[in-house]
């Protein structure tokens, strides 16, 4: 016999559906917007900070926009764009704009980038001098020998007023700078080109060395605390969220970016990485 004091099974199911309990989704009333898609979005990330941060983004995206996200981790930089272009992923989060532009030019990928996520700042370090201004005339500075990172360091030095490069340098367009492009070098700095991964080991032998954030972190160096010159968050080297061109107008793309660019995610980055990576939004 049905007890009038208790809801019927149908009423329980209706209530569960309305509150999201039945589907596992947040209650629609709690969402900031309707979900841009109901499918599970596969997002490629490289292991380390990109994966750690996007795990937080995943939670925000589900809570605020009802998006379901499956993270797909990669251990190298070569595969996430190939997987995205092939349709095995819906998005990826691991690269900055110059890297994406170079991949598109070289491989013809139909991929576009959105938003700014974080930057792993390249920086100048020294064991001999406490400040960048203390570097003497003729100082030997070790810099990466690969085109993208070498150019990145020279642009940092130009922004600091230490050198002047010829006009037309544009890393997004693939026009990278080398020491041959320096037109003014008032302190006559001498540049030694070294493989990026080896740069932390050069600090005992140089006046200063430019080191990427990931290699610096592995060597126990914190860009924000230990460097004498630090890249800021406003250059072209901030990382982004990439999707296929055919999806660029899908509403879930902007929802992903908005979920990333929240105070909640910013605070997680600042607290977790303590300057090793910097929010770029």
ZAVEXDREN-489817 format. One record per residue (C-alpha): x, z, y; residue in three letters. Coordinates in steps of 0.5 Angstrom, whole numbers. Each point is the difference from the previous one (the first is absolute). Layout:
<sites>
<site><xx>X</xx><zz>Z</zz><yy>Y</yy><type>Ala</type></site>
...
</sites>
This chain:
<sites>
<site><xx>0</xx><zz>0</zz><yy>0</yy><type>Unk</type></site>
<site><xx>3</xx><zz>-2</zz><yy>7</yy><type>Unk</type></site>
<site><xx>1</xx><zz>6</zz><yy>4</yy><type>Unk</type></site>
<site><xx>-2</xx><zz>-1</zz><yy>7</yy><type>Unk</type></site>
<site><xx>5</xx><zz>4</zz><yy>3</yy><type>Unk</type></site>
<site><xx>6</xx><zz>-5</zz><yy>-2</yy><type>Unk</type></site>
<site><xx>1</xx><zz>-7</zz><yy>2</yy><type>Unk</type></site>
<site><xx>-1</xx><zz>-5</zz><yy>-5</yy><type>Unk</type></site>
<site><xx>6</xx><zz>-4</zz><yy>-3</yy><type>Unk</type></site>
<site><xx>-2</xx><zz>-6</zz><yy>4</yy><type>Unk</type></site>
<site><xx>0</xx><zz>4</zz><yy>6</yy><type>Unk</type></site>
<site><xx>7</xx><zz>3</zz><yy>-2</yy><type>Unk</type></site>
<site><xx>3</xx><zz>-7</zz><yy>-1</yy><type>Unk</type></site>
<site><xx>-3</xx><zz>-2</zz><yy>7</yy><type>Unk</type></site>
<site><xx>3</xx><zz>6</zz><yy>3</yy><type>Unk</type></site>
<site><xx>7</xx><zz>-2</zz><yy>-3</yy><type>Unk</type></site>
<site><xx>0</xx><zz>-7</zz><yy>2</yy><type>Unk</type></site>
<site><xx>-2</xx><zz>2</zz><yy>7</yy><type>Unk</type></site>
<site><xx>6</xx><zz>5</zz><yy>1</yy><type>Unk</type></site>
<site><xx>5</xx><zz>-5</zz><yy>-4</yy><type>Unk</type></site>
<site><xx>0</xx><zz>5</zz><yy>-6</yy><type>Unk</type></site>
<site><xx>-2</xx><zz>-5</zz><yy>-5</yy><type>Unk</type></site>
<site><xx>5</xx><zz>-6</zz><yy>3</yy><type>Unk</type></site>
<site><xx>6</xx><zz>4</zz><yy>1</yy><type>Unk</type></site>
<site><xx>-1</xx><zz>-2</zz><yy>8</yy><type>Unk</type></site>
<site><xx>0</xx><zz>4</zz><yy>6</yy><type>Unk</type></site>
<site><xx>-7</xx><zz>1</zz><yy>2</yy><type>Unk</type></site>
<site><xx>-2</xx><zz>-6</zz><yy>5</yy><type>Unk</type></site>
<site><xx>-2</xx><zz>5</zz><yy>5</yy><type>Unk</type></site>
<site><xx>8</xx><zz>2</zz><yy>0</yy><type>Unk</type></site>
<site><xx>3</xx><zz>-6</zz><yy>1</yy><type>Unk</type></site>
<site><xx>2</xx><zz>-3</zz><yy>6</yy><type>Unk</type></site>
<site><xx>-2</xx><zz>-7</zz><yy>-2</yy><type>Unk</type></site>
<site><xx>-3</xx><zz>-3</zz><yy>-6</yy><type>Unk</type></site>
<site><xx>5</xx><zz>-2</zz><yy>-5</yy><type>Unk</type></site>
<site><xx>4</xx><zz>-7</zz><yy>2</yy><type>Unk</type></site>
<site><xx>-1</xx><zz>-2</zz><yy>-8</yy><type>Unk</type></site>
<site><xx>-2</xx><zz>4</zz><yy>-6</yy><type>Unk</type></site>
<site><xx>6</xx><zz>-3</zz><yy>-5</yy><type>Unk</type></site>
<site><xx>6</xx><zz>4</zz><yy>-1</yy><type>Unk</type></site>
<site><xx>5</xx><zz>-2</zz><yy>4</yy><type>Unk</type></site>
<site><xx>7</xx><zz>-1</zz><yy>-3</yy><type>Unk</type></site>
<site><xx>6</xx><zz>2</zz><yy>5</yy><type>Unk</type></site>
<site><xx>7</xx><zz>-1</zz><yy>-1</yy><type>Unk</type></site>
<site><xx>5</xx><zz>5</zz><yy>2</yy><type>Unk</type></site>
<site><xx>7</xx><zz>1</zz><yy>-1</yy><type>Unk</type></site>
<site><xx>2</xx><zz>7</zz><yy>-3</yy><type>Unk</type></site>
<site><xx>2</xx><zz>5</zz><yy>5</yy><type>Unk</type></site>
<site><xx>-3</xx><zz>1</zz><yy>7</yy><type>Unk</type></site>
<site><xx>-4</xx><zz>-6</zz><yy>0</yy><type>Unk</type></site>
<site><xx>-4</xx><zz>3</zz><yy>-7</yy><type>Unk</type></site>
<site><xx>0</xx><zz>7</zz><yy>3</yy><type>Unk</type></site>
<site><xx>-3</xx><zz>-2</zz><yy>6</yy><type>Unk</type></site>
<site><xx>-5</xx><zz>-5</zz><yy>-3</yy><type>Unk</type></site>
<site><xx>-3</xx><zz>5</zz><yy>-4</yy><type>Unk</type></site>
<site><xx>-2</xx><zz>4</zz><yy>6</yy><type>Unk</type></site>
<site><xx>-3</xx><zz>-6</zz><yy>3</yy><type>Unk</type></site>
<site><xx>-4</xx><zz>-1</zz><yy>-7</yy><type>Unk</type></site>
<site><xx>-3</xx><zz>6</zz><yy>1</yy><type>Unk</type></site>
<site><xx>-2</xx><zz>-1</zz><yy>7</yy><type>Unk</type></site>
<site><xx>-2</xx><zz>-7</zz><yy>-1</yy><type>Unk</type></site>
<site><xx>-5</xx><zz>3</zz><yy>-6</yy><type>Unk</type></site>
<site><xx>-2</xx><zz>6</zz><yy>4</yy><type>Unk</type></site>
<site><xx>-2</xx><zz>-4</zz><yy>7</yy><type>Unk</type></site>
<site><xx>-1</xx><zz>-7</zz><yy>-2</yy><type>Unk</type></site>
<site><xx>-2</xx><zz>0</zz><yy>-8</yy><type>Unk</type></site>
<site><xx>5</xx><zz>-4</zz><yy>-2</yy><type>Unk</type></site>
<site><xx>3</xx><zz>0</zz><yy>-7</yy><type>Unk</type></site>
<site><xx>8</xx><zz>-1</zz><yy>0</yy><type>Unk</type></site>
<site><xx>4</xx><zz>0</zz><yy>-6</yy><type>Unk</type></site>
<site><xx>8</xx><zz>0</zz><yy>2</yy><type>Unk</type></site>
<site><xx>4</xx><zz>-5</zz><yy>-4</yy><type>Unk</type></site>
<site><xx>8</xx><zz>3</zz><yy>1</yy><type>Unk</type></site>
<site><xx>6</xx><zz>-5</zz><yy>0</yy><type>Unk</type></site>
<site><xx>7</xx><zz>2</zz><yy>-1</yy><type>Unk</type></site>
<site><xx>3</xx><zz>-6</zz><yy>4</yy><type>Unk</type></site>
<site><xx>-2</xx><zz>-4</zz><yy>6</yy><type>Unk</type></site>
<site><xx>0</xx><zz>-7</zz><yy>-3</yy><type>Unk</type></site>
<site><xx>-7</xx><zz>1</zz><yy>-4</yy><type>Unk</type></site>
<site><xx>-5</xx><zz>3</zz><yy>4</yy><type>Unk</type></site>
<site><xx>-1</xx><zz>-7</zz><yy>5</yy><type>Unk</type></site>
<site><xx>0</xx><zz>-4</zz><yy>-7</yy><type>Unk</type></site>
<site><xx>-5</xx><zz>4</zz><yy>-3</yy><type>Unk</type></site>
<site><xx>-5</xx><zz>0</zz><yy>7</yy><type>Unk</type></site>
<site><xx>1</xx><zz>-7</zz><yy>0</yy><type>Unk</type></site>
<site><xx>-2</xx><zz>-1</zz><yy>-7</yy><type>Unk</type></site>
<site><xx>-6</xx><zz>4</zz><yy>1</yy><type>Unk</type></site>
<site><xx>2</xx><zz>5</zz><yy>-5</yy><type>Unk</type></site>
<site><xx>0</xx><zz>5</zz><yy>7</yy><type>Unk</type></site>
<site><xx>-5</xx><zz>1</zz><yy>5</yy><type>Unk</type></site>
<site><xx>5</xx><zz>2</zz><yy>5</yy><type>Unk</type></site>
<site><xx>7</xx><zz>3</zz><yy>1</yy><type>Unk</type></site>
<site><xx>3</xx><zz>5</zz><yy>4</yy><type>Unk</type></site>
<site><xx>8</xx><zz>0</zz><yy>0</yy><type>Unk</type></site>
<site><xx>3</xx><zz>-5</zz><yy>5</yy><type>Unk</type></site>
<site><xx>1</xx><zz>-1</zz><yy>7</yy><type>Unk</type></site>
<site><xx>-2</xx><zz>-6</zz><yy>4</yy><type>Unk</type></site>
<site><xx>7</xx><zz>-4</zz><yy>0</yy><type>Unk</type></site>
<site><xx>1</xx><zz>1</zz><yy>-8</yy><type>Unk</type></site>
<site><xx>-8</xx><zz>-3</zz><yy>-1</yy><type>Unk</type></site>
<site><xx>2</xx><zz>-5</zz><yy>5</yy><type>Unk</type></site>
<site><xx>6</xx><zz>-2</zz><yy>-4</yy><type>Unk</type></site>
<site><xx>-4</xx><zz>0</zz><yy>-7</yy><type>Unk</type></site>
<site><xx>-5</xx><zz>-4</zz><yy>3</yy><type>Unk</type></site>
<site><xx>5</xx><zz>-5</zz><yy>3</yy><type>Unk</type></site>
<site><xx>4</xx><zz>0</zz><yy>-7</yy><type>Unk</type></site>
<site><xx>-6</xx><zz>0</zz><yy>-5</yy><type>Unk</type></site>
<site><xx>-6</xx><zz>-3</zz><yy>3</yy><type>Unk</type></site>
<site><xx>-4</xx><zz>6</zz><yy>-1</yy><type>Unk</type></site>
<site><xx>-7</xx><zz>0</zz><yy>3</yy><type>Unk</type></site>
<site><xx>1</xx><zz>7</zz><yy>3</yy><type>Unk</type></site>
<site><xx>-1</xx><zz>4</zz><yy>6</yy><type>Unk</type></site>
<site><xx>1</xx><zz>7</zz><yy>3</yy><type>Unk</type></site>
<site><xx>-4</xx><zz>5</zz><yy>4</yy><type>Unk</type></site>
<site><xx>1</xx><zz>6</zz><yy>3</yy><type>Unk</type></site>
<site><xx>6</xx><zz>5</zz><yy>1</yy><type>Unk</type></site>
<site><xx>2</xx><zz>5</zz><yy>-5</yy><type>Unk</type></site>
<site><xx>6</xx><zz>3</zz><yy>0</yy><type>Unk</type></site>
<site><xx>8</xx><zz>-1</zz><yy>2</yy><type>Unk</type></site>
<site><xx>6</xx><zz>2</zz><yy>-4</yy><type>Unk</type></site>
<site><xx>4</xx><zz>0</zz><yy>6</yy><type>Unk</type></site>
<site><xx>7</xx><zz>-3</zz><yy>0</yy><type>Unk</type></site>
<site><xx>5</xx><zz>4</zz><yy>3</yy><type>Unk</type></site>
<site><xx>7</xx><zz>1</zz><yy>2</yy><type>Unk</type></site>
<site><xx>4</xx><zz>6</zz><yy>-2</yy><type>Unk</type></site>
<site><xx>7</xx><zz>3</zz><yy>1</yy><type>Unk</type></site>
<site><xx>4</xx><zz>5</zz><yy>-3</yy><type>Unk</type></site>
<site><xx>5</xx><zz>0</zz><yy>6</yy><type>Unk</type></site>
<site><xx>-4</xx><zz>0</zz><yy>6</yy><type>Unk</type></site>
<site><xx>-6</xx><zz>4</zz><yy>2</yy><type>Unk</type></site>
<site><xx>-4</xx><zz>-5</zz><yy>4</yy><type>Unk</type></site>
<site><xx>0</xx><zz>-8</zz><yy>1</yy><type>Unk</type></site>
<site><xx>3</xx><zz>0</zz><yy>7</yy><type>Unk</type></site>
<site><xx>6</xx><zz>4</zz><yy>-3</yy><type>Unk</type></site>
<site><xx>2</xx><zz>-6</zz><yy>-4</yy><type>Unk</type></site>
<site><xx>6</xx><zz>-3</zz><yy>3</yy><type>Unk</type></site>
<site><xx>2</xx><zz>-7</zz><yy>2</yy><type>Unk</type></site>
<site><xx>2</xx><zz>-4</zz><yy>-6</yy><type>Unk</type></site>
<site><xx>-4</xx><zz>5</zz><yy>-5</yy><type>Unk</type></site>
<site><xx>0</xx><zz>-3</zz><yy>-7</yy><type>Unk</type></site>
<site><xx>-8</xx><zz>0</zz><yy>-2</yy><type>Unk</type></site>
<site><xx>-2</xx><zz>-2</zz><yy>-7</yy><type>Unk</type></site>
<site><xx>-6</xx><zz>-4</zz><yy>0</yy><type>Unk</type></site>
<site><xx>-4</xx><zz>-3</zz><yy>-6</yy><type>Unk</type></site>
<site><xx>2</xx><zz>-7</zz><yy>-2</yy><type>Unk</type></site>
<site><xx>-7</xx><zz>-3</zz><yy>-2</yy><type>Unk</type></site>
<site><xx>-3</xx><zz>-4</zz><yy>5</yy><type>Unk</type></site>
<site><xx>-6</xx><zz>4</zz><yy>2</yy><type>Unk</type></site>
<site><xx>3</xx><zz>7</zz><yy>0</yy><type>Unk</type></site>
<site><xx>6</xx><zz>-3</zz><yy>4</yy><type>Unk</type></site>
<site><xx>-4</xx><zz>-3</zz><yy>5</yy><type>Unk</type></site>
<site><xx>-5</xx><zz>7</zz><yy>0</yy><type>Unk</type></site>
<site><xx>6</xx><zz>4</zz><yy>2</yy><type>Unk</type></site>
<site><xx>3</xx><zz>-5</zz><yy>5</yy><type>Unk</type></site>
<site><xx>-7</xx><zz>0</zz><yy>4</yy><type>Unk</type></site>
<site><xx>0</xx><zz>8</zz><yy>-1</yy><type>Unk</type></site>
<site><xx>7</xx><zz>0</zz><yy>4</yy><type>Unk</type></site>
<site><xx>-3</xx><zz>-5</zz><yy>5</yy><type>Unk</type></site>
<site><xx>-6</xx><zz>4</zz><yy>2</yy><type>Unk</type></site>
<site><xx>5</xx><zz>6</zz><yy>1</yy><type>Unk</type></site>
<site><xx>4</xx><zz>-4</zz><yy>5</yy><type>Unk</type></site>
<site><xx>6</xx><zz>-1</zz><yy>-4</yy><type>Unk</type></site>
<site><xx>0</xx><zz>-7</zz><yy>-1</yy><type>Unk</type></site>
<site><xx>-3</xx><zz>-6</zz><yy>2</yy><type>Unk</type></site>
<site><xx>-2</xx><zz>-6</zz><yy>-5</yy><type>Unk</type></site>
<site><xx>-2</xx><zz>-7</zz><yy>2</yy><type>Unk</type></site>
<site><xx>-7</xx><zz>-2</zz><yy>1</yy><type>Unk</type></site>
<site><xx>-5</xx><zz>-2</zz><yy>-5</yy><type>Unk</type></site>
<site><xx>2</xx><zz>5</zz><yy>-6</yy><type>Unk</type></site>
<site><xx>-7</xx><zz>1</zz><yy>-3</yy><type>Unk</type></site>
<site><xx>0</xx><zz>4</zz><yy>-7</yy><type>Unk</type></site>
<site><xx>-7</xx><zz>-2</zz><yy>-2</yy><type>Unk</type></site>
<site><xx>1</xx><zz>-7</zz><yy>1</yy><type>Unk</type></site>
<site><xx>6</xx><zz>0</zz><yy>-4</yy><type>Unk</type></site>
<site><xx>5</xx><zz>0</zz><yy>6</yy><type>Unk</type></site>
<site><xx>5</xx><zz>5</zz><yy>-2</yy><type>Unk</type></site>
<site><xx>6</xx><zz>3</zz><yy>4</yy><type>Unk</type></site>
<site><xx>7</xx><zz>0</zz><yy>-2</yy><type>Unk</type></site>
<site><xx>6</xx><zz>3</zz><yy>3</yy><type>Unk</type></site>
<site><xx>2</xx><zz>-7</zz><yy>3</yy><type>Unk</type></site>
<site><xx>-7</xx><zz>0</zz><yy>4</yy><type>Unk</type></site>
<site><xx>3</xx><zz>6</zz><yy>4</yy><type>Unk</type></site>
<site><xx>1</xx><zz>-3</zz><yy>7</yy><type>Unk</type></site>
<site><xx>2</xx><zz>7</zz><yy>4</yy><type>Unk</type></site>
<site><xx>4</xx><zz>6</zz><yy>-4</yy><type>Unk</type></site>
<site><xx>2</xx><zz>4</zz><yy>6</yy><type>Unk</type></site>
<site><xx>3</xx><zz>6</zz><yy>-5</yy><type>Unk</type></site>
<site><xx>3</xx><zz>-6</zz><yy>-4</yy><type>Unk</type></site>
<site><xx>-3</xx><zz>3</zz><yy>-6</yy><type>Unk</type></site>
<site><xx>3</xx><zz>-3</zz><yy>-7</yy><type>Unk</type></site>
<site><xx>-5</xx><zz>-1</zz><yy>-5</yy><type>Unk</type></site>
<site><xx>1</xx><zz>1</zz><yy>-8</yy><type>Unk</type></site>
<site><xx>-5</xx><zz>-4</zz><yy>-4</yy><type>Unk</type></site>
<site><xx>-1</xx><zz>4</zz><yy>-7</yy><type>Unk</type></site>
<site><xx>-5</xx><zz>0</zz><yy>-5</yy><type>Unk</type></site>
<site><xx>-6</xx><zz>4</zz><yy>2</yy><type>Unk</type></site>
<site><xx>0</xx><zz>5</zz><yy>-6</yy><type>Unk</type></site>
<site><xx>7</xx><zz>2</zz><yy>1</yy><type>Unk</type></site>
<site><xx>0</xx><zz>1</zz><yy>7</yy><type>Unk</type></site>
<site><xx>-1</xx><zz>8</zz><yy>0</yy><type>Unk</type></site>
<site><xx>7</xx><zz>0</zz><yy>-4</yy><type>Unk</type></site>
<site><xx>3</xx><zz>-3</zz><yy>6</yy><type>Unk</type></site>
<site><xx>-1</xx><zz>6</zz><yy>5</yy><type>Unk</type></site>
<site><xx>7</xx><zz>3</zz><yy>-2</yy><type>Unk</type></site>
<site><xx>3</xx><zz>-7</zz><yy>2</yy><type>Unk</type></site>
<site><xx>-4</xx><zz>-2</zz><yy>6</yy><type>Unk</type></site>
<site><xx>-1</xx><zz>2</zz><yy>7</yy><type>Unk</type></site>
<site><xx>-8</xx><zz>-1</zz><yy>-1</yy><type>Unk</type></site>
<site><xx>-4</xx><zz>-3</zz><yy>-6</yy><type>Unk</type></site>
<site><xx>-7</xx><zz>-3</zz><yy>0</yy><type>Unk</type></site>
<site><xx>-4</xx><zz>2</zz><yy>-6</yy><type>Unk</type></site>
<site><xx>-7</xx><zz>-2</zz><yy>-2</yy><type>Unk</type></site>
<site><xx>-5</xx><zz>6</zz><yy>-1</yy><type>Unk</type></site>
<site><xx>0</xx><zz>0</zz><yy>-7</yy><type>Unk</type></site>
<site><xx>7</xx><zz>0</zz><yy>-1</yy><type>Unk</type></site>
<site><xx>1</xx><zz>5</zz><yy>5</yy><type>Unk</type></site>
<site><xx>-5</xx><zz>5</zz><yy>-4</yy><type>Unk</type></site>
<site><xx>3</xx><zz>-1</zz><yy>-6</yy><type>Unk</type></site>
<site><xx>7</xx><zz>2</zz><yy>3</yy><type>Unk</type></site>
<site><xx>-3</xx><zz>6</zz><yy>3</yy><type>Unk</type></site>
<site><xx>-1</xx><zz>-3</zz><yy>7</yy><type>Unk</type></site>
<site><xx>-6</xx><zz>1</zz><yy>4</yy><type>Unk</type></site>
<site><xx>-1</xx><zz>-5</zz><yy>5</yy><type>Unk</type></site>
<site><xx>-3</xx><zz>4</zz><yy>5</yy><type>Unk</type></site>
<site><xx>4</xx><zz>6</zz><yy>0</yy><type>Unk</type></site>
<site><xx>7</xx><zz>-3</zz><yy>-2</yy><type>Unk</type></site>
<site><xx>1</xx><zz>-7</zz><yy>4</yy><type>Unk</type></site>
<site><xx>3</xx><zz>-1</zz><yy>6</yy><type>Unk</type></site>
<site><xx>-5</xx><zz>-6</zz><yy>2</yy><type>Unk</type></site>
<site><xx>-6</xx><zz>-1</zz><yy>-3</yy><type>Unk</type></site>
<site><xx>-5</xx><zz>-6</zz><yy>-1</yy><type>Unk</type></site>
<site><xx>-7</xx><zz>2</zz><yy>3</yy><type>Unk</type></site>
<site><xx>-7</xx><zz>-2</zz><yy>-3</yy><type>Unk</type></site>
<site><xx>-2</xx><zz>-6</zz><yy>5</yy><type>Unk</type></site>
<site><xx>5</xx><zz>-5</zz><yy>-3</yy><type>Unk</type></site>
<site><xx>-2</xx><zz>-6</zz><yy>-5</yy><type>Unk</type></site>
<site><xx>2</xx><zz>4</zz><yy>-6</yy><type>Unk</type></site>
<site><xx>-6</xx><zz>5</zz><yy>0</yy><type>Unk</type></site>
<site><xx>-3</xx><zz>-1</zz><yy>-7</yy><type>Unk</type></site>
<site><xx>-7</xx><zz>-3</zz><yy>-1</yy><type>Unk</type></site>
<site><xx>-6</xx><zz>-1</zz><yy>-5</yy><type>Unk</type></site>
<site><xx>0</xx><zz>-8</zz><yy>-3</yy><type>Unk</type></site>
<site><xx>-6</xx><zz>-3</zz><yy>-3</yy><type>Unk</type></site>
<site><xx>-1</xx><zz>-8</zz><yy>-2</yy><type>Unk</type></site>
<site><xx>-2</xx><zz>-4</zz><yy>6</yy><type>Unk</type></site>
<site><xx>-7</xx><zz>-2</zz><yy>-4</yy><type>Unk</type></site>
<site><xx>-1</xx><zz>8</zz><yy>1</yy><type>Unk</type></site>
<site><xx>2</xx><zz>1</zz><yy>7</yy><type>Unk</type></site>
<site><xx>-7</xx><zz>0</zz><yy>3</yy><type>Unk</type></site>
<site><xx>-3</xx><zz>5</zz><yy>-6</yy><type>Unk</type></site>
<site><xx>-2</xx><zz>6</zz><yy>3</yy><type>Unk</type></site>
<site><xx>4</xx><zz>5</zz><yy>-5</yy><type>Unk</type></site>
<site><xx>6</xx><zz>-3</zz><yy>3</yy><type>Unk</type></site>
<site><xx>-1</xx><zz>4</zz><yy>7</yy><type>Unk</type></site>
<site><xx>-3</xx><zz>6</zz><yy>-4</yy><type>Unk</type></site>
<site><xx>7</xx><zz>0</zz><yy>-3</yy><type>Unk</type></site>
<site><xx>4</xx><zz>0</zz><yy>6</yy><type>Unk</type></site>
<site><xx>-5</xx><zz>5</zz><yy>4</yy><type>Unk</type></site>
<site><xx>1</xx><zz>5</zz><yy>-6</yy><type>Unk</type></site>
<site><xx>7</xx><zz>-1</zz><yy>0</yy><type>Unk</type></site>
<site><xx>1</xx><zz>1</zz><yy>8</yy><type>Unk</type></site>
<site><xx>-4</xx><zz>7</zz><yy>0</yy><type>Unk</type></site>
<site><xx>3</xx><zz>7</zz><yy>3</yy><type>Unk</type></site>
<site><xx>0</xx><zz>2</zz><yy>-7</yy><type>Unk</type></site>
<site><xx>4</xx><zz>-5</zz><yy>-3</yy><type>Unk</type></site>
<site><xx>5</xx><zz>1</zz><yy>6</yy><type>Unk</type></site>
<site><xx>1</xx><zz>7</zz><yy>-1</yy><type>Unk</type></site>
<site><xx>1</xx><zz>-1</zz><yy>-8</yy><type>Unk</type></site>
<site><xx>6</xx><zz>-5</zz><yy>2</yy><type>Unk</type></site>
<site><xx>3</xx><zz>5</zz><yy>5</yy><type>Unk</type></site>
<site><xx>-1</xx><zz>6</zz><yy>-4</yy><type>Unk</type></site>
<site><xx>3</xx><zz>-3</zz><yy>-6</yy><type>Unk</type></site>
<site><xx>5</xx><zz>-4</zz><yy>2</yy><type>Unk</type></site>
<site><xx>3</xx><zz>4</zz><yy>6</yy><type>Unk</type></site>
<site><xx>2</xx><zz>-7</zz><yy>4</yy><type>Unk</type></site>
<site><xx>3</xx><zz>-3</zz><yy>-6</yy><type>Unk</type></site>
<site><xx>-6</xx><zz>-5</zz><yy>1</yy><type>Unk</type></site>
<site><xx>-4</xx><zz>0</zz><yy>6</yy><type>Unk</type></site>
<site><xx>-7</xx><zz>-2</zz><yy>2</yy><type>Unk</type></site>
<site><xx>-1</xx><zz>-7</zz><yy>3</yy><type>Unk</type></site>
<site><xx>-7</xx><zz>1</zz><yy>3</yy><type>Unk</type></site>
</sites>
